[in-house]
Amino acid sequence: MDEYEEAVEATARRLRRARAATEKAQAEHITAVLDALRAGRPPMRVAELSPFSDAHLRQLARKAGIPRAVKGKTAN
């Protein structure tokens, strides 16, 4: 194996590790977002703190069975 192939192999290995770390972080973030919504935190506040769009957060919430927020109602 020459230096070019070694470089390709090494960078591919780093890329796979980075992708795995990103997937893990994303799964942890989704869990935190859903936990916050289930605890009654205002969806717009959760969206402000998240890199995900509010539309994506709504989609995740509906998929997880979290009902729509009641307008004007806030958590204690």
QUITAJO-V697630 format. One record per pair of residues at least 6 apart in sequence whose C-alpha atoms are under 7 Angstrom apart, sorted by the first residue. I is the first residue (numbers start at 1). J is the second residue. If there is no record, write none. Layout:
# QUITAJO-V697630
i: {I,I}
j: {J,J}
This chain:
# QUITAJO-V697630
i: {33,34,37,38,40,40,41,41,42,47,47}
j: {46,61,43,66,74,75,74,75,74,53,54}
